[in-house]
Amino acid sequence: MNPAPALDWALDGPSWPHAVASRFVLADGLRWHVQQMGLAQGEGPTLLLLHGTGASTHSWRGLLPLLAPRFHLIAPDLPGHAFSATPASGAQMSLPGMARALAALLATLDARPNFVLGHSAGAAIAIRMSLDRLIEPAAIAAVNPALLPFGGLPGRIFGPAARLLAAQPWVPRLFARRAARPAVLQGLLDATGSTLDAEGMALYGRLVRSPAHAAGALSMMANWDLQPLRRELPALRVPLHLIVGANDHTVPPRQAQQVHALLPASTLIMLPGLGHLAHEEQPVRVVQQVLAVVQAASTAAA
């Protein structure tokens, strides 16, 4: 794999959301792009924010200023995404591999998250880290979490197909060329069930036009296996709060209901009218739910 980041900071960085909060950190053999905002470390609770497949720190642009007065915020680009480098090994792009890599990043930052906010695959990483005791948060807030494998025929086809495509170097280049067309980008975002503003559209456009970013996302999907996580979910002891856009077309809301059934102690909040990118559509509504999660955890600990 290409160890270089998908985007060039010299070209794309200055206009990236909250660029002044960005820094680059070497950990687990990777050069990570990390944004840190809010309270100084140790002056308040630390909140780790993990984006989903194909996204980046930009997806938290609306939430970070709202959360900054209350938390020390840590938001990395996942390996192979945006400004973070891609690992040399596909195993490092697997769910356990990413969990270990993020643990190494946190150790380098000397950070111990009190809470985690994960979107889609980012929520799966947070849960994997908790199950493996790499982190010990007081609670996990999961926005439209992707926690269960595809069932039936799609499940038998998706993994092998993703691995086959990831092995072809021309596939990300072809995807990036096609995604340069406005209609294609619009179709990709429409498929999430979300409606983004012009800034959100433009930022995703910059990402999907990068063959390296497309390759990173595809490698993540090719090396992802949610079966072990599905089996181990009932063993999760960290309070899990499911925040679900009722119009999510990417991860059907019924999946969150299945997770809630596996973990009866979890909470499930439905957000009518919002899709898979609910946190980008209406960050204030999502922040309200995150603060409720923190309040519940604080009350339980009192």
C-alpha positions in Angstrom: 0.0 0.0 0.0 1.0 3.6 -0.4 2.3 5.0 2.9 1.6 8.6 1.8 -1.6 10.3 3.0 -4.5 10.7 0.6 -4.5 14.4 0.7 -1.5 16.9 0.7 -1.6 19.1 3.7 0.4 21.8 1.9 -2.4 22.0 -0.7 -5.6 21.0 1.2 -4.7 21.7 4.8 -4.9 25.5 5.0 -8.6 25.4 4.0 -9.5 22.3 6.0 -12.1 22.8 8.8 -10.4 23.7 12.1 -6.9 23.5 10.5 -5.5 25.5 13.4 -6.3 22.5 15.6 -4.4 20.0 13.5 -1.1 18.3 14.3 0.8 15.3 12.9 1.8 12.5 15.2 4.0 9.4 14.6 2.5 6.3 16.3 2.4 2.6 15.4 4.6 3.3 12.4 2.1 5.7 10.9 1.9 9.4 10.5 -1.5 10.5 11.9 -3.4 13.6 11.3 -5.1 14.6 14.6 -7.2 17.6 15.6 -7.2 18.6 19.3 -9.5 21.3 20.6 -11.2 22.5 23.7 -10.0 22.3 27.2 -6.3 21.5 27.9 -5.6 17.9 28.6 -6.3 17.2 32.2 -8.6 20.2 32.8 -11.7 18.3 31.8 -13.0 15.0 30.4 -11.4 13.8 27.2 -13.7 12.9 24.4 -12.4 10.8 21.5 -14.2 11.2 18.2 -13.9 8.4 15.6 -15.3 9.0 12.1 -16.6 6.3 9.7 -15.3 4.7 6.6 -14.6 7.2 3.8 -14.9 10.2 6.0 -12.4 12.3 8.0 -12.1 14.8 10.7 -14.1 17.2 8.5 -17.2 15.3 9.5 -17.0 16.7 13.1 -16.6 20.3 11.9 -20.0 21.3 13.3 -19.7 19.5 16.6 -16.2 20.4 17.7 -16.9 24.1 18.5 -20.0 23.1 20.4 -18.2 20.4 22.5 -15.0 22.4 23.0 -16.1 24.4 26.1 -16.7 21.1 28.0 -14.1 18.6 26.8 -10.6 18.0 25.7 -11.3 16.8 22.1 -9.2 14.3 20.1 -10.3 13.6 16.5 -7.9 11.6 14.3 -8.2 10.8 10.6 -8.3 7.0 10.5 -5.4 5.2 8.8 -5.7 5.5 5.0 -8.1 8.4 5.3 -7.5 12.1 4.3 -4.2 13.2 5.9 -3.3 10.0 7.8 -0.9 7.6 6.2 -2.0 4.1 5.0 -0.4 1.1 6.7 1.8 -1.2 4.8 -0.1 -4.2 5.9 -3.8 -5.0 5.2 -4.0 -6.5 8.7 -3.6 -3.0 10.2 -6.7 -2.0 8.3 -8.8 -4.7 10.0 -11.0 -3.9 13.0 -8.6 -5.3 15.6 -5.7 -3.7 13.7 -7.2 -0.3 13.7 -8.1 -0.7 17.4 -4.5 -1.4 18.3 -3.2 1.4 16.1 -5.5 3.9 17.8 -4.4 2.6 21.2 -0.8 3.3 20.2 -1.8 6.8 19.0 -3.6 7.5 22.4 -0.5 6.2 24.2 1.7 8.6 22.2 -0.7 11.5 23.1 -0.7 10.3 26.7 -4.5 10.4 26.4 -7.1 8.3 28.2 -10.6 9.0 26.8 -13.4 9.4 29.3 -15.9 9.2 26.6 -16.0 8.1 22.9 -18.2 9.4 20.1 -18.1 7.1 17.1 -19.9 7.3 13.8 -20.7 4.2 11.7 -17.5 2.1 11.6 -15.9 4.5 14.1 -18.4 3.2 16.7 -17.3 -0.4 15.9 -13.7 0.6 16.6 -14.6 2.2 19.9 -16.4 -1.0 21.0 -13.6 -3.2 19.8 -11.1 -1.1 21.8 -13.4 -1.4 24.9 -13.8 -5.1 24.6 -10.0 -5.5 24.2 -9.5 -3.2 27.2 -7.5 -0.8 25.2 -9.6 2.0 26.5 -12.0 2.3 29.5 -14.4 5.1 28.7 -17.4 5.8 31.0 -19.7 5.6 27.9 -19.8 5.3 24.2 -22.1 7.4 22.0 -22.6 5.7 18.7 -24.1 7.6 15.8 -25.6 5.3 13.2 -23.2 2.6 14.2 -22.2 -0.2 11.8 -21.8 -3.1 14.2 -23.4 -6.1 12.5 -22.3 -8.0 9.4 -24.4 -8.1 6.3 -26.8 -11.0 6.4 -27.7 -13.6 3.7 -26.4 -13.3 0.2 -25.1 -9.8 0.5 -22.9 -10.9 3.4 -21.5 -13.8 1.4 -20.7 -11.5 -1.5 -19.6 -8.2 0.0 -16.4 -9.3 1.7 -14.9 -11.3 -1.2 -15.9 -8.6 -3.6 -14.3 -5.8 -1.5 -11.1 -7.8 -1.2 -11.0 -8.5 -5.0 -11.5 -4.8 -5.8 -9.0 -3.7 -3.2 -6.4 -5.8 -4.9 -6.8 -4.0 -8.2 -4.8 -0.7 -8.2 -6.9 0.7 -11.1 -10.2 0.5 -9.1 -9.5 3.5 -6.8 -8.3 5.6 -9.7 -11.5 4.7 -11.7 -13.7 5.5 -8.7 -11.9 8.9 -8.2 -12.4 9.8 -11.8 -16.1 9.0 -11.7 -16.6 10.7 -8.4 -15.2 14.0 -9.9 -18.6 14.3 -11.7 -21.0 16.3 -9.6 -23.9 13.9 -10.4 -21.9 10.9 -9.1 -21.0 12.7 -5.9 -24.6 13.8 -5.4 -25.7 10.2 -5.9 -23.2 8.9 -3.3 -24.4 11.3 -0.7 -28.1 10.8 -1.6 -27.6 7.1 -0.9 -26.9 8.0 2.8 -30.3 9.5 3.3 -28.7 12.7 4.4 -28.9 16.2 3.0 -25.6 18.2 3.3 -24.9 21.8 2.8 -22.6 23.1 0.1 -19.5 23.0 2.4 -20.2 19.3 3.3 -20.6 18.4 -0.4 -17.4 20.2 -1.3 -15.4 18.5 1.4 -16.6 15.0 0.5 -15.8 15.9 -3.1 -12.2 16.6 -2.2 -12.0 13.2 -0.5 -13.6 11.0 -3.1 -11.6 12.6 -5.9 -8.4 11.3 -4.2 -7.5 7.8 -5.5 -5.4 7.2 -2.3 -8.4 8.1 0.0 -10.6 5.7 -2.1 -8.0 3.0 -1.8 -7.9 3.5 2.0 -11.6 3.2 2.4 -11.7 0.2 0.1 -8.9 -1.5 2.0 -10.7 -0.9 5.3 -13.9 -2.6 3.9 -11.9 -5.4 2.4 -10.2 -6.2 5.8 -13.3 -5.7 7.9 -15.0 -8.6 9.7 -17.8 -7.9 12.1 -18.6 -11.5 13.0 -16.4 -11.6 16.0 -17.7 -8.2 17.2 -21.3 -9.5 16.8 -20.5 -12.5 19.0 -18.8 -10.5 21.7 -21.2 -7.6 21.9 -23.2 -9.0 24.8 -19.9 -8.9 26.8 -19.6 -5.1 26.5 -19.7 -3.6 29.9 -19.3 0.1 28.8 -22.7 1.9 28.6 -23.6 2.1 24.9 -25.9 4.8 23.6 -27.3 4.4 20.1 -28.1 7.6 18.3 -29.8 6.7 15.0 -31.1 8.8 12.1 -34.4 7.3 11.2 -33.7 8.1 7.5 -30.4 6.3 7.4 -30.1 4.4 4.1 -26.6 3.2 4.7 -27.0 1.3 8.0 -30.7 0.4 8.3 -32.1 1.7 11.7 -33.3 -1.9 12.4 -29.7 -2.8 12.9 -29.5 -0.5 15.9 -32.7 -2.1 17.2 -31.0 -5.5 16.9 -27.9 -4.2 18.8 -30.3 -2.8 21.4 -31.8 -6.3 21.8 -28.4 -7.8 22.3 -27.5 -5.2 24.9 -30.7 -4.4 26.8 -28.9 -2.0 29.0 -28.1 0.2 26.0 -30.2 3.2 25.1 -31.7 3.9 21.7 -32.6 7.3 20.5 -34.2 7.8 17.0 -33.7 11.2 15.2 -36.6 11.6 12.8 -35.7 13.1 9.4 -31.9 12.5 9.6 -29.8 10.1 7.6 -26.5 8.3 8.0 -24.6 11.6 8.3 -27.0 12.9 11.0 -24.1 14.6 12.9 -23.3 16.7 9.8 -26.9 17.5 9.0 -27.8 18.8 12.5 -24.8 18.9 14.8 -26.8 20.7 17.5 -29.2 17.8 17.9 -26.5 15.3 18.0 -24.5 17.3 20.6 -27.6 17.5 22.8 -27.6 13.7 22.8 -23.9 13.4 23.5 -24.2 15.8 26.5 -27.1 13.7 27.7 -24.9 10.6 27.5 -22.2 12.3 29.5 -24.7 13.5 32.1 -26.1 10.0 32.5 -22.6 8.6 33.0 -21.8 11.3 35.5 -25.0 10.6 37.5 -24.3 6.9 37.5 -20.8 7.4 38.8 -21.9 9.8 41.6 
